[in-house]
């Protein structure tokens, strides 16, 4: 089996790529290594992937998915069986200030991925969507059948657009596609723009943290290993064919069905760092969803997988990694 992972130097992309490499699967990874957050963190992830590879099982290409010419060459060079598409411009708040970056990567770039997968008759395309597509849906927990046509941020609008584009290609060309709606994924080697990482970093550096909605947000915090293990199973679980259609298409929530508030998250971080935070309690911010909660009955039915890591254990692992990473970073700077 040959698998392409787009966004392999990103948080989820790094973990799924490493898991596949460790299983002896041939993986090609691509990433544009953009500067949305610390490029050194992305390069550190990439170095681990290169060191983990054995018998030429991993190849990396620095490619932007907006660059269709380079993508076509890559798809011609390798006869991919599966594509796991995780490359995208991330971030809810950044999409309010820089929407053009989301058009370029999440819409045009995704279109390029679809075209190449169609042309090469990929056996299974798995794409990253987001729980943010549910918008201000008040019906918790979120089910895949709930309405998602009222996104409240442009990032969410691009992700919903991806799902619609994907369905059209699946219907027209019989392309098997699974859309994965991720719920607040966290863990070691995580994204510095995420709340759990920012709060940890600011407490560690004795800075004020900002808690929007006064810390009352609730989220389905989902540990990275549970996400990766779900994806590994889904690779071989092609979507069923829709009635009266060529489409082989499914949408799945991938998230913890246990929720916690930001206040609870803060308490866990304080205990692990053995430090009290200095905080500012602020009102709800533009584009923020108050609460999310995943219904994962469909995921369990298809995969049989049970999520294993709770928030206490997951944050313990993250903070252990964070402290070690900070220590190693400081040592490398001194050298």
N, C-alpha and C positions, 0 to 999 in steps of 0.2 A: 504494500500500500504506500502511495506517495501522497503526502498532505501538504498543502500550502496554508500557512498561518500568516495573515496580514496583521500588522501591528504587533509583531513578535517581541519588540522591545518595550511594549507597554505592559501594564500591570497584569491583566488577565492573559494577554498574549504570551508574556514571558512564562507564566506558570503552566499554561497548557502546552506550550512548546517543549518545556523541560520534561513534563510528564510523558509526552509522546516519545521524545528522544530516549528517555530512561527505559521505555518499553521496547526500544529497538526499532521504532518506526522511522522511515525516511521522511524528514521534514525540511521544507524550504520556507524560510521566514523572510518577510519583507517589512520594512519600516522606513519612514522618512526622517526619523529622529528630530522632529520639530522642537521648537523652543517654548512650547506651551507651559511646560515645567522642566525642572532640572535635567539637562541633557546628560550630565554625568551619571545620574541615577539610571537612565536608560542604557548608557554604555556599560555600566556595571552589570546590569541584567544580561546584556548581550554577551559580555565576556564569560559569564557563567555558562551560557548556552554553548558557546564555542568550546569551552573546556569540558563540558558534559558530553559532547558528541564523541562517538567512537565509530571507527570504520566508515568515515565519510557519510554519516547519517544526517548531518545538518549543514545546510548552506544558507548564508545570509546575503540579501541584496538590499542595498539602500535605494529604495524606490518610493516615490509618491504615487498613490493610486490615481491622482489627477493626471499623471503622465501615462496616457494609454499606450503610447508607442513602446515604452519600456515594459509595460504590463504584457502586451501582446508577445514580445520577445520571450518573456519569462514563461508564459503559457505554452509557447511553441517549443521551448527548450525542454520542459518537463511535462510528462504525461500525468497530470494530477488526477487522482481518484476523488479526493475530497478537498474542499476549500473551507477553512474556518476564517470567516471575515470579521476581524475585530478592529481593524484600522478605522479611525474616525476622529474628527475633532470633538473632544469631550468638553464637559463643563457647562453647567446651566447658566451661571452668571456671565461667563465669557461670551456666550451666544447673544446676550443682550447688547454688548458693546461691539462685538466683531462678527456680525451675522454672515458676512461674505466668506469668512473662513469655513463656515459650515456648509454653505452652498458648494464651495469648491471641493471639499473633502467628502462630506456626507451625502451629497446629491450627485454631483458629476462623477466623483470618484467611485461611488457605489454603482452608478450606471455602468462605468467601465468594468467593474468586477462582474456584474450581471452579463454583460456582452461577452466577455471572455469565457465565463462559465458555460454560457449557452453554446458558443462556437465549439468548445472543446468537449461538450456533452459530459460535464462533471456529474459524478454519480450522486453526490450529496453536497449541498452548499448550506453551511450553518452560519447565520449572521447574528451579530450583536444588536439587539434592540435595548429598550430601557423601560423600567417601571414608570418613568416620567411620562410615558404616552397616556397614562390613565388620567392625567390632569387633575382636576378637582373633583373627580368621581368620589362621591361620599359613601359608596357601597363597599364596605370593607368586610372581608378581605377581597382584594382584586382578583377577579376571575378573567380568564382569557376571552370569555364571551362578552364582557362588559364593554360599553361604548368607549371609544378612545379617539373621538373626532373633535375634541375640544382641548388641545394642548395649551398650556399656559406659558411655555417658553419656546423660543425658536429651536433650541436643541431638540426638544421633544417633538416638534413639528417635523424636523428632518428625520427622526427615527420612525415616526409614524409613516412618513413618506416612503422610507425604505421598505417597510412592511407591505405597503400598497404596490410599490414597484416590483417587489419580489413576487407577490401573488400573480401579477400580470404576466411575468416571465414564466412562472410555473405553469400557468394556464395555457399560454400560447405555445410553449416549447416543451412541456412535460418535465421541466427542470425540478428535481427534488430539493425542496428548501425548508429549513427549520429556522424560525425566528425565535431568538432567545431573549426574553425580557428579564434583564438582570436587575436585582434589587440590592442596592447599597453594598457592593462587594468590598471587603476589607481584608487586611492581613499583611504579612511581611512583604517587603518590596512594593508596598502600595503607593498610590498617587498622593503627592504632597498637597494637592488642592482639595482633597476630601476632608470632611469635618473631623473624623477620628485622628487623622494624621496632623492636621493643623492644630487641634487642641493639644495633642501630645507635645508637639514641637514648641508651642508657646508656653506651656507649663514648664517644660524642661529648661527653656531659656528665660524664665521669669518675666514673661510678657503677658499683657492683658489678653484674654480671649473674649470674643464676641459671640454671645449666644442669642441667635435670632428666635423670634417667637418665645422669648424668655426661657429658652431651653425645653419647651414643651413639645417640640417635634417628636414624632414617633416613627421609627424606621424598622424595616425587616433587614437588620444587619446580617449579612451573609458571608461566612468565612470562605476564603479563596479555595481551599482544598475541596470543599463541598461543591463549589461551582465547577472546578476542573474535573472532578470525578463524574459529575453529571454529564459534562460535555463528552468525555471519553466514551461513556455508554451510548450517548445519542449519535455519535458518529456512525454507528452501524444500525441505528434505528431510523430507517427511511420513513418519511411521512406517508400515511395512507393516501390513496388516490381519492380525490373528491368525487362525489356523485355528479354525473352529467358533465364532466370536465376532464381535461388532461392533467389538471393541476395535482401535484403531489406536494402538499403544503401544510405546515402546522406552525402554530404559535404556542410557545410554552413559557410560563413563568419559571424563573430560576431564582429562588429566594428562600430565606428562612421564614417559616410560618409563625415564628415567635418574634414579637416586636419589643422594642425598648425605646425609651425617650432619650433625648440628648443629655438630660440631667443624669440619667442612670449611667450613660456612657462616660460622662465627666467624672462621676464618682469612682467608676472602675479604673479610669486612667490615673486619678489622684492616688488611689490605693497602690497601684503598681509602681508609680514613680515616687511614692512616699512624699508627695509635695501637695500643698494646697494651691488652688488656682486663684488668680486675680481675674475677675470677670466683669463684663458689662452685659447687662440684660437689655436686649433690644427688641423692637416690635418685628412682626413678620416682614420679611424682605420680598421685594418684587420678584416674582417667578418661583418662589418657594412653595412646595406642596406641604401642607400641614402634617399629614400622616400617610404612611404607606403600610400595607400588609399583604403578603403574598398568599394566595391560595395555590398550593402545589399538588393538588390531588391528581391532575392530569400527568404531571411530571412523574409522580410516584407510580402511577399506573403503567406508564410507558417504560420507565427505567428500573423500577423496583428499588431505587436507591433511597436510603434514609439519611438525612442530614445529621452530622455527628458532632459538630463543634459549636458549643454555645458561646455567647458573647464574652463571658468571663474568661474562658479558656482561650478564645480567639484573640482577645486583646492582650492577654498575658504573653502569647506567642509574638504578637506584633511588637509590643514594647520591648521584649527581649531582643528582637531583631533590630529595632530602632536604636537602642542603646549601643548595641554592638556596631551597627553601621556608622553611628556618630563617632564612636571611638576610632574605628578604622579610617574614617575620613580625616579626622584630626591628625592621626599618625602619618597618613600619606602626605598631608599638607606640610607637616614639619620636615619630612624627608626631602 
